[in-house]
Each structure stands twice: as C-alpha cells, then as structure tokens.
Amino acid sequence: MPIYHKLGNIPPKRHTQFEKPNGGLYYEQLFGTEGFHGHSSLSYHIHRPTQVKEILKSYSVEPKIAIGKNIKSLLLKGFELKSEDDFLDSRKAMLINKDCIIGLAAPRKSLTAYFYKNADADEMIFIHKGKGKLRTMLGNIPFKYGDYLIIPRGIIYQIEFETEENRLFYVESYSPFYTPKRYKNESGQHLEHSPFCERDFILPNELESHDEKGDFIIKMKKEGMMHEVVYATHPFDVVGWDGYNFPYGFSIHNFEPITGRVHQPPPVHQTFETGTFVVCSFVPRLYDYHPKSIPAPYNHSNIDSDEVLYYVDGDFMSRNNIEQGHITLHPKGIPHGPAPGAMERSIGHKDTQELAVMVDTFRPLMVTEEAMGIDDGQYYKSWVE
C-alpha cells in the first residue's frame, strides 16, 4: 500500500549507526517485497532478528483436494464449521489454486502460546464475528466486525480476541494485496472518485518493544509445511520503523458504494487486487434509479474467472435461501445470475442492505475435503424452474 508510515524511534539516515541509550547498536532489518524492488520498510531491533536456536518439527498442512477440476456451482454452509480453540487449527482451506487459498476459521481463543509467520503468502482476514487486537512486530491494530486485516507475508503476529465466538473469512495470496490502480494517481494517492481513501485505513499503532531472551516459538508456514522454529529473543523487539510495507486494517463499512441509473457491474465494488484475483465489497446502497431499471444483476457468463461470494449480513436479493456465513462458488464455464423470481422481485425496490465479500480468481479453484463437508449438495440445481 503506497502510504508512508512510521512508529517509534529511527535514526535520521538509513543504513547508519543507531546507538542504544546504554551502549551498543540497534540492528537494522529490511522488510521488503519483490526482492529489493517492491514496497519495503526498515525496522530497528534490540536483538539480532536472525537468531534461530532450534527447529522443533516440520509437518504438512497442505489441504486435501476433493475435486481437482470442478464444474459444479457450490454452496458451503460456513457457520457449520465447528469452532476450535487453537487459531491455526481452526483455519480450514475451502477453495485453492496456484495463486491463493480461500478459507474459513472459527477460533475460540487468542493466539498467545506461540507466534505465527506466513512466509509464502500475504493474508487478508475478514472479521465476520469477533473483536480484538492484531499484535505484530510492526505495531498493533484493533479490529471488530466488518474489518479487513491485510498482513504482508513475513509479518510475525499474534491475535488477541475479546470474544469467544469468532468467525473469520480469509484469503492467502501468493502475490501482494494492493488497492486498485484505477483508484489512484501516478504517485499512488487515492483519487476523488475512489470509494475510499487513505483516511479510512487503520494503521499500526502501539508499538511493542520487548527486550527478552528465551525460547520463543514461531510457527512458520512455507511451501505447504508448518515449521516450528525457536527464536532466541522475543520477535516483538522493534524500537522503531518506517516505510511502506506493513499490516493495516480497513472496515467494509467505510466502502462508499458507486451507483448508477442502471445496474452497475461488479468492478464498481472492487476493494483490493492482486496479480491473480480481485476482492470486492458489496455494501448497503441505493438501487439503480432508471424508471425501467432492474436492480437484480443480469445473467453473466463466467468465462475468465471463478467467482466466490461470502455472505456476511442483510438480505441477498439475487439469491434464495442464503444465510450468514454461506459461501457460493460459481465456476468458470457456466453462466450464472439471479435465482428464479429474484429479478422480478427486485423491481421497484429502492435500496439493499446486503453485505458480502467477493473473490474473483483468474484461474480455476479446486475444492477441498473440508469444503465438501459443509456443501449443501444441491445449489447447482437452484436455477432450474
């Protein structure tokens, strides 16, 4: 995200000596993306950030695929996913391809017994139910219902929940998350017609600087494996940092919808993009105001992408029998559109209170065994009259 931010104390010039008050030097670390070309931040640590004491164990966390080449529209009943105490154990991959993992989580307890680092993927975590604080090496971010949390790969973090009922929708992306290019000018500032701006982002604050030695377990995900690594010092030992690569939050409630006289296509709802998929936010909004408008979306062919919709709240006017926490998958190759009766039912309505997150992937998605465990089995027939 092209916003400059800084926390704590940093030296006046990068790559120069930064002395500790009681003698010695702080240790500088470049935290970057795309080699030395992409967004980066420089952080200053009390201890060397390179001290690995032990690797306890490594084990596979690769999802088990039930359908490798899918042509069936699916409806997954997300709230049927059982809650689990452990944050990582609760995360269940539902749909995957070579570019991303789309999943659900229902953790009951905070992540405090260990630290977590995803070394492969940037993470987007959408908070459907729950409230708490994301604690990271670059500062903390409070979160609540409706917040997106964007966590760049390599960030070491923990999550503290104030609640026991927590429902999360997440995407792991092997390319970085950005806000759409068409919303920004050449220098990266959001334009006046953008549905949100820099003022809406929740930036890290409350920088923790722990000067502690000991045995600190970091569970690190890399290439489908989970490695339990013991660090010699507390991973939150940063005294200051600055740059452009850091975690941040954004509330779906701050997305300002774009409307028109006739039905607007899904790109007007776009919130994030990567090189391989886009994320859209469907929020309460006025319907189309042409005297002959049809508020329900028109039928459209999924030729180039798989469409995933995660239903959060409200009345989903284009579908029948949709509830909170449901996920629908409309695979490329088959047209889809409003459920029978939804088009006619929408005529004359002035607004909608629906709230949903959509992920459109440019490559087909495989379906996991976890997903098949909460599939309704009949959704693909729901357009038959």
C-alpha positions as CSV (number, residue, x, y, z in Angstrom):
1,M,0.0,0.0,0.0
2,P,1.7,3.3,-1.1
3,I,1.4,5.1,2.2
4,Y,4.4,6.1,4.2
5,H,4.1,5.4,7.9
6,K,6.5,5.2,10.9
7,L,6.4,4.3,14.5
8,G,8.9,4.6,17.4
9,N,12.4,5.8,17.1
10,I,14.5,5.7,14.0
11,P,17.9,7.2,13.0
12,P,17.9,10.3,10.8
13,K,19.7,8.4,8.0
14,R,19.1,4.9,6.8
15,H,21.9,2.2,6.9
16,T,23.8,4.2,9.5
17,Q,24.8,3.6,13.1
18,F,21.8,3.7,15.5
19,E,23.1,3.7,19.1
20,K,21.3,2.3,22.1
21,P,21.0,4.6,25.1
22,N,23.2,2.3,27.2
23,G,25.7,1.4,24.5
24,G,25.8,-0.9,21.5
25,L,23.8,-0.6,18.3
26,Y,20.3,-1.5,17.2
27,Y,20.0,-4.0,14.4
28,E,18.5,-2.8,11.1
29,Q,16.3,-5.1,9.0
30,L,14.9,-4.5,5.6
31,F,11.4,-5.9,5.4
32,G,10.6,-5.9,1.6
33,T,8.6,-7.4,-1.2
34,E,9.6,-8.5,-4.7
35,G,13.2,-8.5,-3.9
36,F,14.5,-5.0,-3.5
37,H,12.0,-3.6,-5.9
38,G,8.6,-3.6,-4.2
39,H,7.3,-1.9,-1.1
40,S,9.5,-2.1,1.9
41,S,10.0,-0.9,5.5
42,L,13.2,-0.6,7.6
43,S,12.9,-1.8,11.2
44,Y,15.4,-1.5,14.1
45,H,15.7,-4.3,16.6
46,I,17.1,-4.6,20.1
47,H,18.5,-8.0,19.3
48,R,19.6,-9.6,16.1
49,P,16.5,-10.8,14.2
50,T,18.4,-13.8,12.8
51,Q,18.9,-15.9,16.0
52,V,17.3,-19.3,15.4
53,K,18.0,-21.7,18.3
54,E,16.2,-24.8,17.1
55,I,13.8,-26.2,14.6
56,L,11.5,-28.5,16.6
57,K,9.4,-30.1,13.9
58,S,8.0,-29.7,10.4
59,Y,4.8,-31.2,9.1
60,S,2.5,-30.8,6.1
61,V,-0.5,-28.5,6.2
62,E,-1.4,-28.9,2.6
63,P,-5.2,-29.1,2.0
64,K,-6.6,-32.3,0.8
65,I,-8.3,-31.9,-2.6
66,A,-11.7,-33.5,-3.1
67,I,-12.4,-32.0,-6.6
68,G,-9.4,-31.1,-8.7
69,K,-11.3,-29.9,-11.8
70,N,-14.6,-28.5,-10.8
71,I,-17.6,-27.5,-13.0
72,K,-20.3,-27.5,-10.3
73,S,-21.7,-24.4,-8.5
74,L,-21.4,-25.0,-4.8
75,L,-23.0,-23.6,-1.6
76,L,-20.9,-24.0,1.5
77,K,-22.6,-23.5,4.9
78,G,-19.8,-21.7,6.6
79,F,-21.3,-21.5,10.1
80,E,-21.5,-25.3,10.2
81,L,-17.7,-25.2,10.6
82,K,-17.0,-26.2,14.2
83,S,-15.1,-23.8,16.5
84,E,-11.7,-24.8,17.8
85,D,-9.5,-23.4,20.5
86,D,-6.3,-23.0,18.5
87,F,-6.1,-20.2,15.9
88,L,-4.2,-22.2,13.3
89,D,-6.1,-25.4,13.9
90,S,-9.3,-23.6,13.3
91,R,-8.3,-22.3,9.8
92,K,-9.8,-24.6,7.2
93,A,-8.9,-24.2,3.5
94,M,-12.1,-24.4,1.3
95,L,-11.0,-23.5,-2.2
96,I,-7.5,-23.3,-3.6
97,N,-5.4,-22.8,-6.8
98,K,-1.8,-22.0,-7.5
99,D,-2.4,-18.3,-6.6
100,C,-4.4,-18.4,-3.4
101,I,-6.1,-20.2,-0.6
102,I,-9.6,-19.2,0.4
103,G,-10.8,-20.4,3.8
104,L,-12.8,-20.1,7.0
105,A,-11.8,-20.0,10.7
106,A,-13.7,-20.1,13.9
107,P,-11.1,-19.8,16.7
108,R,-12.4,-19.6,20.3
109,K,-9.2,-18.5,22.0
110,S,-6.5,-15.9,21.4
111,L,-3.2,-16.8,19.7
112,T,-0.8,-16.2,22.6
113,A,1.1,-19.6,23.1
114,Y,3.2,-19.0,20.0
115,F,3.8,-16.6,17.2
116,Y,2.8,-17.1,13.6
117,K,4.5,-16.2,10.3
118,N,3.2,-16.9,6.8
119,A,6.4,-17.0,4.7
120,D,4.6,-17.8,1.5
121,A,1.6,-15.5,1.3
122,D,0.1,-12.2,2.1
123,E,-3.1,-12.7,4.2
124,M,-6.4,-11.0,4.1
125,I,-8.6,-11.8,7.1
126,F,-12.2,-10.5,7.2
127,I,-13.7,-10.3,10.6
128,H,-17.3,-11.6,10.4
129,K,-17.8,-12.1,14.1
130,G,-15.4,-11.1,16.9
131,K,-13.4,-8.2,18.3
132,G,-9.8,-7.9,19.5
133,K,-6.3,-6.8,18.5
134,L,-3.9,-7.9,15.9
135,R,-0.4,-7.8,17.5
136,T,2.5,-7.6,15.1
137,M,6.3,-6.9,15.1
138,L,5.4,-3.5,13.5
139,G,2.7,-2.5,15.9
140,N,-0.8,-3.4,16.9
141,I,-4.2,-2.9,15.1
142,P,-7.6,-3.1,16.8
143,F,-10.3,-4.9,14.9
144,K,-14.1,-5.5,15.0
145,Y,-17.0,-6.8,12.9
146,G,-16.6,-5.8,9.3
147,D,-12.8,-5.2,9.3
148,Y,-10.4,-6.4,6.7
149,L,-6.9,-7.1,8.1
150,I,-4.1,-7.1,5.4
151,I,-1.0,-8.8,6.7
152,P,2.0,-8.9,4.4
153,R,4.0,-12.2,4.1
154,G,6.7,-12.5,6.6
155,I,5.0,-10.4,9.3
156,I,5.2,-12.2,12.7
157,Y,1.9,-11.8,14.6
158,Q,-0.4,-12.9,17.3
159,I,-4.2,-12.3,17.7
160,E,-5.9,-11.4,20.9
161,F,-9.7,-11.9,20.9
162,E,-12.0,-10.2,23.4
163,T,-14.7,-12.6,22.3
164,E,-15.2,-16.4,22.2
165,E,-17.5,-16.5,19.1
166,N,-15.2,-15.6,16.3
167,R,-15.9,-16.2,12.6
168,L,-13.2,-15.3,10.0
169,F,-13.1,-15.4,6.2
170,Y,-9.6,-15.4,4.9
171,V,-7.5,-15.4,1.7
172,E,-3.9,-16.3,1.5
173,S,-2.3,-14.7,-1.7
174,Y,1.0,-15.6,-3.3
175,S,1.1,-12.1,-4.8
176,P,0.7,-8.9,-2.7
177,F,-2.6,-7.2,-2.0
178,Y,-3.0,-3.6,-3.4
179,T,-5.8,-1.2,-3.7
180,P,-7.0,-0.9,-7.4
181,K,-4.8,1.1,-9.7
182,R,-7.7,2.9,-11.3
183,Y,-8.5,4.5,-7.9
184,K,-5.0,6.1,-7.7
185,N,-3.0,8.8,-9.4
186,E,0.6,8.3,-10.7
187,S,2.1,8.8,-7.3
188,G,-0.3,6.4,-5.6
189,Q,-2.7,8.8,-3.9
190,H,-6.3,7.8,-4.0
191,L,-8.4,9.9,-6.3
192,E,-11.5,11.8,-5.5
193,H,-13.8,9.2,-7.2
194,S,-12.3,6.3,-5.2
195,P,-14.9,4.6,-3.0
196,F,-12.4,5.0,-0.1
197,C,-9.2,6.9,0.7
198,E,-6.2,6.9,2.9
199,R,-8.1,8.4,5.8
200,D,-10.1,5.2,6.1
201,F,-7.2,2.8,6.7
202,I,-6.5,1.6,10.2
203,L,-2.7,1.9,10.5
204,P,-0.5,0.1,13.1
205,N,0.0,1.8,16.5
206,E,1.1,0.8,20.0
207,L,4.5,-0.5,19.0
208,E,5.7,-3.2,21.4
209,S,9.4,-3.3,22.1
210,H,10.3,-6.4,24.2
211,D,13.9,-6.8,25.4
212,E,13.6,-10.5,26.3
213,K,15.8,-13.6,25.8
214,G,14.5,-17.1,26.0
215,D,12.7,-19.7,23.9
216,F,10.1,-18.1,21.6
217,I,8.2,-20.5,19.3
218,I,7.3,-19.2,15.9
219,K,5.1,-21.4,13.7
220,M,6.2,-20.6,10.1
221,K,4.2,-21.7,7.1
222,K,6.3,-22.3,3.9
223,E,5.6,-24.4,0.8
224,G,2.7,-26.2,2.4
225,M,4.7,-27.1,5.5
226,M,4.4,-25.8,9.0
227,H,7.8,-25.4,10.7
228,E,8.1,-24.8,14.5
229,V,11.1,-22.6,15.0
230,V,12.6,-21.5,18.3
231,Y,13.9,-17.9,18.3
232,A,16.4,-16.8,20.9
233,T,14.7,-13.4,21.5
234,H,11.2,-12.0,21.6
235,P,10.1,-11.3,18.0
236,F,8.5,-8.0,19.0
237,D,11.7,-6.2,19.8
238,V,11.4,-3.4,17.2
239,V,12.1,0.1,18.7
240,G,11.1,1.9,15.5
241,W,10.5,1.5,11.8
242,D,9.4,3.4,8.7
243,G,8.4,2.6,5.2
244,Y,5.5,1.4,3.0
245,N,5.3,-2.4,3.8
246,F,3.2,-3.1,6.9
247,P,-0.1,-4.6,8.1
248,Y,-3.2,-2.4,8.1
249,G,-7.0,-2.6,8.5
250,F,-9.9,-1.3,6.6
251,S,-13.6,-1.5,7.5
252,I,-16.1,-2.7,4.9
253,H,-18.5,-0.1,6.4
254,N,-16.2,2.6,5.1
255,F,-16.6,1.5,1.5
256,E,-18.7,4.1,-0.3
257,P,-20.8,2.3,-3.0
258,I,-20.8,3.5,-6.6
259,T,-24.4,3.5,-8.0
260,G,-26.0,4.4,-11.3
261,R,-29.2,4.7,-13.3
262,V,-28.9,1.1,-14.5
263,H,-27.3,-1.9,-12.8
264,Q,-23.5,-1.4,-12.2
265,P,-21.1,-4.3,-12.9
266,P,-19.1,-6.0,-10.1
267,P,-15.9,-4.0,-10.7
268,V,-17.5,-0.9,-9.1
269,H,-17.4,-2.9,-5.8
270,Q,-13.6,-3.7,-6.1
271,T,-11.7,-3.1,-2.9
272,F,-8.3,-5.0,-3.4
273,E,-6.5,-6.5,-6.2
274,T,-3.5,-8.8,-6.8
275,G,-1.9,-10.1,-10.0
276,T,-4.2,-13.1,-10.0
277,F,-7.6,-12.2,-8.4
278,V,-9.7,-9.3,-7.1
279,V,-11.7,-8.7,-3.9
280,C,-15.0,-6.8,-3.9
281,S,-17.2,-5.4,-1.1
282,F,-21.0,-5.5,-1.5
283,V,-22.4,-3.0,0.9
284,P,-25.8,-1.3,1.7
285,R,-26.6,1.0,-1.2
286,L,-29.3,2.7,-3.3
287,Y,-30.6,0.6,-6.2
288,D,-30.5,1.8,-9.8
289,Y,-32.8,4.7,-10.5
290,H,-33.7,4.5,-14.1
291,P,-37.5,4.3,-14.3
292,K,-37.2,0.9,-16.0
293,S,-34.2,-0.4,-14.0
294,I,-33.9,-4.0,-12.9
295,P,-31.9,-3.9,-9.6
296,A,-31.0,-7.6,-9.7
297,P,-27.8,-8.4,-11.5
298,Y,-28.2,-9.6,-15.1
299,N,-27.1,-13.1,-16.0
300,H,-23.4,-13.3,-17.0
301,S,-21.0,-15.9,-18.2
302,N,-18.1,-16.9,-16.0
303,I,-15.6,-17.5,-18.9
304,D,-12.5,-16.0,-17.4
305,S,-12.8,-16.4,-13.6
306,D,-14.2,-18.4,-10.7
307,E,-16.5,-16.3,-8.6
308,V,-16.6,-16.8,-4.8
309,L,-19.1,-14.9,-2.7
310,Y,-19.0,-14.8,1.1
311,Y,-22.3,-13.7,2.6
312,V,-22.0,-11.5,5.7
313,D,-25.3,-9.9,6.6
314,G,-28.5,-8.5,5.2
315,D,-30.9,-9.6,2.5
316,F,-29.2,-11.1,-0.5
317,M,-31.7,-10.1,-3.1
318,S,-30.3,-12.0,-6.0
319,R,-30.3,-15.4,-4.3
320,N,-32.9,-17.6,-2.4
321,N,-32.3,-19.3,0.9
322,I,-28.9,-17.6,1.5
323,E,-27.8,-17.1,5.2
324,Q,-24.9,-15.6,7.1
325,G,-21.6,-17.4,6.6
326,H,-22.6,-19.1,3.3
327,I,-20.1,-19.3,0.5
328,T,-21.1,-19.7,-3.1
329,L,-18.8,-20.8,-5.8
330,H,-19.7,-20.1,-9.4
331,P,-17.1,-21.8,-11.6
332,K,-15.8,-20.5,-14.9
333,G,-17.5,-22.1,-17.9
334,I,-21.1,-21.9,-16.7
335,P,-23.3,-18.7,-16.8
336,H,-25.0,-17.7,-13.5
337,G,-27.3,-15.0,-12.4
338,P,-30.3,-14.2,-10.1
339,A,-32.3,-17.2,-8.7
340,P,-35.6,-17.7,-10.3
341,G,-38.0,-15.0,-9.2
342,A,-35.2,-12.7,-7.9
343,M,-35.2,-10.5,-11.0
344,E,-38.9,-9.8,-10.8
345,R,-38.9,-9.5,-7.1
346,S,-36.2,-6.8,-7.2
347,I,-38.2,-4.4,-9.5
348,G,-39.4,-1.3,-7.6
349,H,-37.1,-1.7,-4.6
350,K,-35.1,1.4,-3.7
351,D,-32.2,0.0,-1.8
352,T,-30.5,-3.1,-0.4
353,Q,-28.9,-3.8,3.0
354,E,-26.8,-6.7,1.8
355,L,-23.2,-7.1,3.0
356,A,-20.9,-9.6,1.3
357,V,-17.2,-10.1,0.2
358,M,-16.5,-11.4,-3.3
359,V,-13.3,-13.0,-4.6
360,D,-12.9,-13.5,-8.3
361,T,-9.9,-15.7,-9.3
362,F,-8.5,-15.7,-12.8
363,R,-7.6,-19.4,-12.5
364,P,-10.0,-22.2,-11.6
365,L,-10.3,-23.2,-8.0
366,M,-10.0,-26.7,-6.6
367,V,-12.4,-27.8,-3.8
368,T,-11.1,-29.3,-0.6
369,E,-12.4,-32.1,1.5
370,E,-13.2,-29.6,4.3
371,A,-15.4,-27.7,1.8
372,M,-17.3,-30.8,0.8
373,G,-18.1,-31.4,4.5
374,I,-20.2,-28.3,4.6
375,D,-21.5,-28.4,1.0
376,D,-25.3,-28.4,0.6
377,G,-25.1,-30.7,-2.4
378,Q,-28.0,-29.1,-4.3
379,Y,-27.0,-25.5,-5.1
380,Y,-26.0,-26.1,-8.7
381,K,-29.7,-27.0,-9.5
382,S,-31.1,-23.8,-7.9
383,W,-31.6,-22.1,-11.3
384,V,-33.9,-24.8,-12.6
385,E,-37.5,-23.6,-12.7
